[in-house]
Amino acid sequence: MRMKKTTAARIFWAGAGTCMISSGLYYTGLIPFPVCAALLVVAFPVTVLALFFWWMAGQSGGDIPFIGY
């Protein structure tokens, strides 16, 4: 998958924002724990992968990021 560095950064910030907002809503009591957990289970891995893709992507054009094994 070809990904630009700015696209990976946007995905990272969207996932991080989802994690922060869902945690904040849970701590204020506006959403129950299962809803918060479901959002975190989906958003956290996306956030971590997007961070890795951002880290490895090139500055210009599309790049194929390699995270490693």
KEKE-3310 file (N, C-alpha, C; in steps of 0.2 Angstrom, whole numbers, plus 5000, padded with zeros to 4 digits):
npx = (5004:5003:5008:5007:5017:5009:4996:4997:5000:4988:4979:4985:4982:4968:4965:4972:4965:4952:4954:4958:4946:4936:4941:4940:4926:4922:4928:4921:4909:4900:4899:4896:4907:4909:4907:4917:4928:4926:4928:4942:4948:4947:4952:4965:4975:4975:4980:4993:4999:4998:5006:5019:5019:5020:5032:5041:5038:5042:5047:5042:5030:5022:5026:5032:5029:5040:5039:5045:5050)
npy = (4994:5011:5025:5042:5053:5063:5058:5046:5053:5060:5049:5044:5054:5055:5042:5043:5054:5048:5038:5047:5055:5045:5039:5050:5053:5041:5042:5054:5049:5048:5038:5021:5008:4996:5002:5011:5003:4995:5005:5008:4996:4995:5008:5009:5000:5004:5017:5015:5007:5017:5027:5020:5018:5032:5035:5028:5031:5040:5058:5063:5061:5045:5031:5014:5009:5000:4990:4980:4965)
npz = (5000:4995:5004:5009:5019:5026:5025:5033:5045:5047:5049:5061:5070:5070:5075:5088:5093:5094:5104:5115:5116:5118:5130:5139:5139:5145:5158:5162:5164:5153:5143:5144:5150:5141:5128:5128:5128:5116:5107:5110:5107:5093:5089:5094:5089:5076:5077:5082:5071:5061:5066:5065:5051:5048:5053:5045:5032:5017:5013:5001:4989:4986:4997:5001:5016:5027:5041:5048:5056)
capx = (5000:5007:5005:5011:5018:5004:4991:4999:4999:4981:4976:4987:4979:4961:4965:4973:4959:4946:4956:4957:4939:4932:4943:4938:4919:4921:4929:4916:4903:4895:4898:4898:4914:4909:4907:4924:4932:4925:4932:4949:4950:4947:4956:4972:4980:4976:4984:5000:5001:4999:5013:5024:5019:5022:5039:5044:5036:5046:5044:5039:5026:5020:5031:5029:5033:5042:5039:5050:5047)
capy = (5000:5017:5030:5048:5054:5067:5053:5042:5057:5061:5043:5043:5059:5053:5037:5046:5058:5044:5035:5052:5057:5039:5038:5056:5052:5036:5045:5058:5045:5049:5032:5015:5004:4992:5006:5014:4997:4994:5011:5008:4990:4997:5014:5009:4997:5009:5022:5012:5006:5023:5030:5016:5020:5039:5035:5025:5034:5046:5064:5065:5056:5039:5026:5008:5008:4993:4991:4975:4959)
capz = (5000:4995:5009:5010:5026:5028:5026:5039:5051:5048:5052:5067:5074:5070:5080:5094:5095:5096:5110:5120:5117:5121:5137:5142:5140:5150:5164:5165:5165:5148:5140:5148:5149:5135:5122:5128:5127:5109:5103:5110:5104:5086:5087:5097:5084:5070:5079:5082:5064:5058:5069:5062:5044:5047:5055:5040:5025:5014:5013:4995:4985:4990:4999:5004:5023:5030:5048:5050:5059)
cpx = (5004:5004:5010:5012:5012:4998:4991:4998:4992:4977:4978:4983:4971:4961:4967:4968:4953:4948:4955:4950:4935:4934:4940:4930:4918:4922:4925:4909:4898:4894:4900:4905:4914:4910:4914:4929:4932:4929:4939:4952:4951:4952:4964:4977:4981:4980:4992:5003:5002:5005:5019:5025:5021:5030:5043:5043:5041:5043:5040:5036:5024:5026:5028:5033:5034:5043:5044:5046:5050)
cpy = (5006:5022:5036:5049:5058:5062:5049:5047:5059:5055:5042:5048:5058:5047:5039:5050:5054:5040:5040:5054:5051:5038:5044:5055:5046:5039:5050:5055:5046:5043:5026:5012:5000:4996:5009:5009:4995:4999:5010:5002:4991:5002:5013:5006:5001:5014:5020:5011:5012:5027:5026:5018:5027:5039:5033:5028:5040:5052:5066:5059:5050:5034:5020:5007:5001:4994:4986:4969:4958)
cpz = (5000:5000:5009:5018:5029:5029:5032:5045:5052:5051:5059:5072:5075:5075:5087:5097:5097:5102:5116:5121:5121:5129:5141:5144:5145:5157:5167:5165:5159:5144:5144:5146:5142:5128:5122:5126:5119:5105:5104:5107:5096:5085:5089:5092:5078:5071:5079:5075:5060:5060:5066:5055:5043:5048:5049:5033:5023:5014:5007:4991:4990:4991:5001:5011:5024:5037:5051:5053:5066)
residu = (MET:ARG:MET:LYS:LYS:THR:THR:ALA:ALA:ARG:ILE:PHE:TRP:ALA:GLY:ALA:GLY:THR:CYS:MET:ILE:SER:SER:GLY:LEU:TYR:TYR:THR:GLY:LEU:ILE:PRO:PHE:PRO:VAL:CYS:ALA:ALA:LEU:LEU:VAL:VAL:ALA:PHE:PRO:VAL:THR:VAL:LEU:ALA:LEU:PHE:PHE:TRP:TRP:MET:ALA:GLY:GLN:SER:GLY:GLY:ASP:ILE:PRO:PHE:ILE:GLY:TYR)
# end
